[in-house]
Amino acid sequence: MAAKGSRSLEETPTWAVAVVCFVILAVSILIEQILHLIGKWLTKRNKKALYEALEKIKSELMLLGFISLLLTVGQGPISEICISMAIGNSWHPCDRKHAKSRRKLLAYMDSGKTHARVLAGEADDKCSEKA
């Protein structure tokens, strides 16, 4: 979330955005090369099990990154999904007897320049408005 008085991405100079993207890309390439060198070292030393573990870690990191990308892109539509109160009250990991009723709702705040999801009260419940 942007600090008060900060500018949005549209108002940020192009060179600053390019520098940040370059740094992220350079760090990613550096990490990939380090993992590749570790893999070459492991195969040279005949550490097959460790090499397979490294490959599994790389594939899991790629999957985690893809899931993160999907959640980032789809956070708007996902936050609009409404379920009935009966289903929402029945899908808890603990018994209802032991858990206290501390249901907190999330609201999607759109103040023009910044977008944020914040804890909300009963008045900002989009699902109750649809019903």
MDAnalysis code that builds the backbone (N, CA, C; Angstrom):
import MDAnalysis as mda
import numpy as np

u = mda.Universe.empty(393, n_residues=131, atom_resindex=np.repeat(np.arange(131), 3), trajectory=True)
u.add_TopologyAttr("name", ["N", "CA", "C"] * 131)
u.add_TopologyAttr("resid", np.arange(1, 132))
u.add_TopologyAttr("resname", ["MET", "ALA", "ALA", "LYS", "GLY", "SER", "ARG", "SER", "LEU", "GLU", "GLU", "THR", "PRO", "THR", "TRP", "ALA", "VAL", "ALA", "VAL", "VAL", "CYS", "PHE", "VAL", "ILE", "LEU", "ALA", "VAL", "SER", "ILE", "LEU", "ILE", "GLU", "GLN", "ILE", "LEU", "HIS", "LEU", "ILE", "GLY", "LYS", "TRP", "LEU", "THR", "LYS", "ARG", "ASN", "LYS", "LYS", "ALA", "LEU", "TYR", "GLU", "ALA", "LEU", "GLU", "LYS", "ILE", "LYS", "SER", "GLU", "LEU", "MET", "LEU", "LEU", "GLY", "PHE", "ILE", "SER", "LEU", "LEU", "LEU", "THR", "VAL", "GLY", "GLN", "GLY", "PRO", "ILE", "SER", "GLU", "ILE", "CYS", "ILE", "SER", "MET", "ALA", "ILE", "GLY", "ASN", "SER", "TRP", "HIS", "PRO", "CYS", "ASP", "ARG", "LYS", "HIS", "ALA", "LYS", "SER", "ARG", "ARG", "LYS", "LEU", "LEU", "ALA", "TYR", "MET", "ASP", "SER", "GLY", "LYS", "THR", "HIS", "ALA", "ARG", "VAL", "LEU", "ALA", "GLY", "GLU", "ALA", "ASP", "ASP", "LYS", "CYS", "SER", "GLU", "LYS", "ALA"])
u.atoms.positions = np.array([
    [0.851, -1.161, 0.000],
    [0.000, 0.000, 0.000],
    [0.901, 1.228, 0.000],
    [0.498, 2.229, -0.774],
    [1.303, 3.435, -0.904],
    [1.155, 4.319, 0.323],
    [2.236, 4.980, 0.674],
    [2.206, 5.881, 1.816],
    [1.471, 7.167, 1.429],
    [1.004, 7.896, 2.429],
    [0.272, 9.128, 2.169],
    [1.199, 10.133, 1.482],
    [0.722, 10.706, 0.386],
    [1.514, 11.684, -0.332],
    [2.418, 11.081, -1.384],
    [2.442, 9.755, -1.515],
    [3.279, 9.149, -2.544],
    [2.531, 9.128, -3.870],
    [3.263, 8.976, -4.963],
    [2.628, 9.008, -6.275],
    [2.325, 7.597, -6.760],
    [1.405, 7.520, -7.708],
    [1.020, 6.222, -8.261],
    [2.016, 5.808, -9.331],
    [1.825, 4.621, -9.875],
    [2.722, 4.106, -10.903],
    [2.659, 4.963, -12.172],
    [1.476, 5.486, -12.482],
    [1.334, 6.329, -13.668],
    [2.135, 7.620, -13.559],
    [2.297, 8.113, -12.348],
    [3.023, 9.372, -12.124],
    [4.516, 9.165, -11.882],
    [4.950, 7.906, -11.775],
    [6.361, 7.605, -11.527],
    [7.141, 7.731, -12.833],
    [8.338, 8.329, -12.787],
    [9.133, 8.451, -14.017],
    [9.467, 7.085, -14.619],
    [9.520, 7.041, -15.935],
    [9.764, 5.790, -16.652],
    [11.115, 5.192, -16.292],
    [12.114, 6.033, -16.110],
    [13.439, 5.514, -15.796],
    [13.460, 4.803, -14.443],
    [12.668, 5.311, -13.484],
    [12.629, 4.678, -12.162],
    [11.962, 3.299, -12.244],
    [10.893, 3.208, -13.016],
    [10.226, 1.923, -13.205],
    [11.168, 0.951, -13.916],
    [11.885, 1.443, -14.923],
    [12.828, 0.600, -15.659],
    [13.955, 0.097, -14.760],
    [14.467, 0.945, -13.877],
    [15.538, 0.535, -12.962],
    [15.047, -0.554, -12.009],
    [13.844, -0.382, -11.467],
    [13.290, -1.391, -10.550],
    [13.084, -2.715, -11.282],
    [12.542, -2.662, -12.500],
    [12.351, -3.891, -13.284],
    [13.691, -4.549, -13.612],
    [14.704, -3.737, -13.940],
    [16.029, -4.276, -14.238],
    [16.630, -4.964, -13.017],
    [16.484, -4.366, -11.853],
    [17.035, -4.964, -10.629],
    [16.349, -6.293, -10.332],
    [15.037, -6.329, -10.458],
    [14.302, -7.576, -10.212],
    [14.738, -8.645, -11.206],
    [14.869, -8.264, -12.478],
    [15.295, -9.212, -13.501],
    [16.728, -9.687, -13.258],
    [17.622, -8.789, -12.883],
    [19.015, -9.157, -12.630],
    [19.127, -10.111, -11.445],
    [18.380, -9.856, -10.386],
    [18.407, -10.746, -9.218],
    [17.852, -12.122, -9.591],
    [16.798, -12.157, -10.396],
    [16.225, -13.435, -10.824],
    [17.216, -14.237, -11.651],
    [17.887, -13.573, -12.591],
    [18.876, -14.267, -13.417],
    [20.047, -14.742, -12.559],
    [20.477, -13.934, -11.608],
    [21.568, -14.325, -10.719],
    [21.209, -15.563, -9.905],
    [20.012, -15.593, -9.354],
    [19.569, -16.757, -8.576],
    [19.476, -17.990, -9.470],
    [18.965, -17.815, -10.682],
    [18.873, -18.944, -11.610],
    [20.256, -19.486, -11.963],
    [21.220, -18.608, -12.190],
    [22.574, -19.054, -12.503],
    [23.234, -19.763, -11.311],
    [22.988, -19.261, -10.117],
    [23.536, -19.910, -8.923],
    [22.956, -21.319, -8.772],
    [21.638, -21.453, -8.983],
    [21.031, -22.783, -8.901],
    [21.569, -23.701, -9.993],
    [21.811, -23.155, -11.178],
    [22.373, -23.952, -12.268],
    [23.793, -24.426, -11.921],
    [24.592, -23.535, -11.355],
    [25.954, -23.916, -10.958],
    [25.945, -24.976, -9.857],
    [25.030, -24.832, -8.914],
    [24.899, -25.846, -7.860],
    [24.517, -27.187, -8.477],
    [23.601, -27.165, -9.451],
    [23.199, -28.398, -10.134],
    [24.352, -29.043, -10.881],
    [25.154, -28.231, -11.568],
    [26.329, -28.768, -12.265],
    [27.331, -29.366, -11.277],
    [27.522, -28.695, -10.161],
    [28.446, -29.188, -9.150],
    [27.969, -30.518, -8.581],
    [26.650, -30.613, -8.337],
    [26.095, -31.852, -7.784],
    [26.220, -33.005, -8.772],
    [25.999, -32.755, -10.066],
    [26.136, -33.837, -11.043],
    [27.601, -34.226, -11.218],
    [28.503, -33.256, -11.129],
    [29.934, -33.547, -11.249],
    [30.410, -34.424, -10.093],
    [29.858, -34.217, -8.908],
    [30.246, -34.973, -7.717],
    [29.413, -36.255, -7.534],
    [28.552, -36.558, -8.524],
    [27.683, -37.746, -8.489],
    [26.745, -37.754, -7.276],
    [26.184, -36.621, -6.970],
    [25.194, -36.507, -5.883],
    [23.802, -36.498, -6.511],
    [23.369, -37.655, -6.985],
    [22.113, -37.741, -7.735],
    [20.903, -37.375, -6.878],
    [20.874, -37.837, -5.656],
    [19.722, -37.556, -4.779],
    [19.618, -36.059, -4.481],
    [20.749, -35.418, -4.210],
    [20.724, -33.982, -3.944],
    [20.339, -33.196, -5.194],
    [20.804, -33.657, -6.368],
    [20.432, -32.988, -7.616],
    [18.930, -33.102, -7.857],
    [18.355, -34.272, -7.603],
    [16.907, -34.451, -7.759],
    [16.146, -33.571, -6.769],
    [16.664, -33.448, -5.558],
    [16.020, -32.576, -4.567],
    [16.076, -31.123, -5.023],
    [17.209, -30.707, -5.595],
    [17.333, -29.349, -6.115],
    [16.338, -29.107, -7.246],
    [16.169, -30.071, -8.131],
    [15.204, -29.944, -9.229],
    [13.775, -29.853, -8.700],
    [13.477, -30.635, -7.667],
    [12.133, -30.559, -7.072],
    [11.896, -29.204, -6.417],
    [12.911, -28.669, -5.762],
    [12.785, -27.346, -5.140],
    [12.544, -26.288, -6.214],
    [13.281, -26.386, -7.331],
    [13.100, -25.426, -8.421],
    [11.694, -25.507, -9.001],
    [11.179, -26.726, -9.182],
    [9.826, -26.864, -9.736],
    [8.771, -26.356, -8.756],
    [8.977, -26.587, -7.462],
    [8.027, -26.079, -6.464],
    [8.051, -24.557, -6.402],
    [9.239, -23.964, -6.509],
    [9.325, -22.504, -6.521],
    [8.625, -21.920, -7.745],
    [8.755, -22.586, -8.886],
    [8.081, -22.119, -10.095],
    [6.565, -22.209, -9.933],
    [6.091, -23.304, -9.358],
    [4.659, -23.468, -9.126],
    [4.146, -22.426, -8.134],
    [4.906, -22.177, -7.076],
    [4.521, -21.173, -6.092],
    [4.450, -19.781, -6.725],
    [5.400, -19.475, -7.587],
    [5.375, -18.186, -8.285],
    [4.186, -18.061, -9.205],
    [3.832, -19.144, -9.900],
    [2.676, -19.119, -10.792],
    [1.381, -18.942, -10.015],
    [1.259, -19.641, -8.893],
    [0.062, -19.488, -8.056],
    [-0.024, -18.069, -7.511],
    [1.102, -17.500, -7.109],
    [1.127, -16.126, -6.622],
    [0.688, -15.150, -7.708],
    [1.148, -15.380, -8.933],
    [0.739, -14.532, -10.050],
    [-0.754, -14.637, -10.300],
    [-1.288, -15.853, -10.280],
    [-2.719, -16.033, -10.489],
    [-3.547, -15.353, -9.406],
    [-3.097, -15.462, -8.151],
    [-3.826, -14.817, -7.058],
    [-3.752, -13.296, -7.157],
    [-2.614, -12.766, -7.593],
    [-2.476, -11.319, -7.743],
    [-3.379, -10.808, -8.851],
    [-3.396, -11.508, -9.967],
    [-4.232, -11.083, -11.097],
    [-5.711, -11.234, -10.757],
    [-6.067, -12.304, -10.057],
    [-7.472, -12.577, -9.795],
    [-7.989, -12.117, -8.455],
    [-7.279, -11.240, -7.739],
    [-7.736, -10.861, -6.403],
    [-9.036, -10.067, -6.429],
    [-9.266, -9.290, -7.472],
    [-10.522, -8.541, -7.572],
    [-11.719, -9.460, -7.705],
    [-11.732, -10.331, -8.747],
    [-12.875, -11.245, -8.879],
    [-13.025, -12.214, -7.718],
    [-11.909, -12.642, -7.129],
    [-11.993, -13.567, -5.996],
    [-12.649, -12.899, -4.795],
    [-12.354, -11.615, -4.578],
    [-12.934, -10.920, -3.428],
    [-14.430, -10.647, -3.611],
    [-14.938, -10.765, -4.831],
    [-16.359, -10.545, -5.088],
    [-17.204, -11.807, -4.895],
    [-16.582, -12.947, -4.654],
    [-17.319, -14.201, -4.494],
    [-18.078, -14.179, -3.169],
    [-19.351, -14.479, -3.238],
    [-20.191, -14.520, -2.037],
    [-20.699, -15.942, -1.827],
    [-20.702, -16.377, -0.587],
    [-21.262, -17.672, -0.231],
    [-22.337, -17.442, 0.825],
    [-23.231, -18.400, 0.949],
    [-24.308, -18.244, 1.916],
    [-23.751, -18.340, 3.339],
    [-24.476, -17.741, 4.284],
    [-24.045, -17.757, 5.684],
    [-24.030, -19.172, 6.243],
    [-24.960, -20.038, 5.786],
    [-25.013, -21.415, 6.290],
    [-23.734, -22.165, 5.918],
    [-23.278, -22.000, 4.687],
    [-22.048, -22.672, 4.266],
    [-20.840, -22.037, 4.958],
    [-20.827, -20.714, 5.039],
    [-19.713, -20.018, 5.679],
    [-19.561, -20.367, 7.146],
    [-20.669, -20.620, 7.824],
    [-20.608, -20.976, 9.245],
    [-20.294, -22.450, 9.471],
    [-20.395, -23.277, 8.425],
    [-20.148, -24.705, 8.616],
    [-18.728, -25.115, 8.237],
    [-17.978, -24.286, 7.550],
    [-16.630, -24.649, 7.104],
    [-15.573, -24.088, 8.030],
    [-15.543, -24.538, 9.258],
    [-14.547, -24.085, 10.220],
    [-13.704, -25.267, 10.683],
    [-12.416, -25.060, 10.924],
    [-11.580, -26.166, 11.391],
    [-11.877, -26.564, 12.831],
    [-12.474, -25.675, 13.603],
    [-12.785, -25.965, 15.007],
    [-14.286, -26.074, 15.182],
    [-14.676, -26.679, 16.300],
    [-16.093, -26.723, 16.639],
    [-16.615, -25.316, 16.889],
    [-17.846, -25.102, 16.553],
    [-18.459, -23.798, 16.772],
    [-18.574, -23.500, 18.273],
    [-18.662, -24.547, 19.096],
    [-18.783, -24.357, 20.536],
    [-17.519, -23.734, 21.122],
    [-16.367, -24.153, 20.590],
    [-15.096, -23.695, 21.137],
    [-14.656, -22.360, 20.554],
    [-15.087, -22.068, 19.355],
    [-14.658, -20.822, 18.695],
    [-15.603, -19.683, 19.047],
    [-15.030, -18.538, 19.284],
    [-15.847, -17.356, 19.554],
    [-16.216, -16.707, 18.222],
    [-17.316, -16.016, 18.203],
    [-17.769, -15.375, 16.970],
    [-16.993, -14.083, 16.758],
    [-15.900, -14.174, 16.043],
    [-15.065, -13.013, 15.742],
    [-14.909, -12.872, 14.233],
    [-15.977, -12.974, 13.509],
    [-15.919, -12.912, 12.057],
    [-15.548, -11.505, 11.623],
    [-14.499, -11.401, 10.849],
    [-14.053, -10.121, 10.324],
    [-14.258, -10.137, 8.818],
    [-14.784, -9.066, 8.307],
    [-15.045, -8.957, 6.883],
    [-13.986, -8.082, 6.231],
    [-13.705, -8.344, 4.959],
    [-12.760, -7.535, 4.210],
    [-13.517, -6.661, 3.219],
    [-13.117, -5.433, 3.108],
    [-13.696, -4.514, 2.121],
    [-12.602, -4.112, 1.154],
    [-12.981, -3.856, -0.082],
    [-12.035, -3.421, -1.101],
    [-12.210, -1.919, -1.255],
    [-11.221, -1.164, -0.814],
    [-11.293, 0.292, -0.841],
    [-10.678, 0.803, -2.137],
    [-11.416, 1.657, -2.853],
    [-10.913, 2.254, -4.085],
    [-11.007, 3.762, -3.920],
    [-9.868, 4.379, -3.588],
    [-9.870, 5.819, -3.349],
    [-9.350, 6.596, -4.553],
    [-9.456, 6.017, -5.734],
    [-8.997, 6.716, -6.920],
    [-7.600, 6.320, -7.327],
    [-6.612, 6.659, -6.521],
    [-5.218, 6.377, -6.876],
    [-4.726, 5.047, -6.331],
    [-5.152, 4.671, -5.135],
    [-4.662, 3.440, -4.527],
    [-5.815, 2.478, -4.279],
    [-5.505, 1.213, -4.334],
    [-6.478, 0.160, -4.044],
    [-5.982, -0.602, -2.832],
    [-6.870, -0.867, -1.885],
    [-6.461, -1.589, -0.684],
    [-7.624, -2.405, -0.165],
    [-7.296, -3.534, 0.453],
    [-8.312, -4.334, 1.134],
    [-8.114, -4.131, 2.619],
    [-9.165, -3.745, 3.311],
    [-9.066, -3.455, 4.729],
    [-10.154, -4.212, 5.474],
    [-9.962, -4.368, 6.784],
    [-11.005, -4.961, 7.608],
    [-12.199, -4.026, 7.642],
    [-13.383, -4.596, 7.512],
    [-14.590, -3.775, 7.438],
    [-15.606, -4.228, 8.471],
    [-16.593, -3.411, 8.678],
    [-17.690, -3.750, 9.564],
    [-18.863, -4.286, 8.776],
    [-19.995, -4.397, 9.414],
    [-21.190, -4.937, 8.780],
    [-21.698, -4.057, 7.642],
    [-21.462, -2.751, 7.676],
    [-22.021, -1.841, 6.680],
    [-21.391, -2.030, 5.302],
    [-20.155, -2.502, 5.232],
    [-19.472, -2.634, 3.957],
    [-19.537, -4.045, 3.395],
    [-20.462, -4.863, 3.843],
    [-20.575, -6.242, 3.410],
    [-21.257, -6.302, 2.034],
    [-20.504, -6.639, 0.981],
    [-21.039, -6.690, -0.364],
    [-22.022, -7.840, -0.529],
    [-21.800, -8.936, 0.193],
    [-22.663, -10.097, 0.046],
    [-24.052, -9.838, 0.584],
    [-24.185, -9.086, 1.662],
    [-25.511, -8.795, 2.197],
    [-26.258, -7.829, 1.291],
    [-25.535, -6.997, 0.546],
    [-26.185, -6.079, -0.384],
    [-26.768, -6.839, -1.586],
    [-26.115, -7.935, -2.008],
    [-26.579, -8.713, -3.165],
    [-27.802, -9.546, -2.831],
    [-27.929, -9.949, -1.580],
    [-29.022, -10.854, -1.192],
    [-30.362, -10.171, -1.147],
])
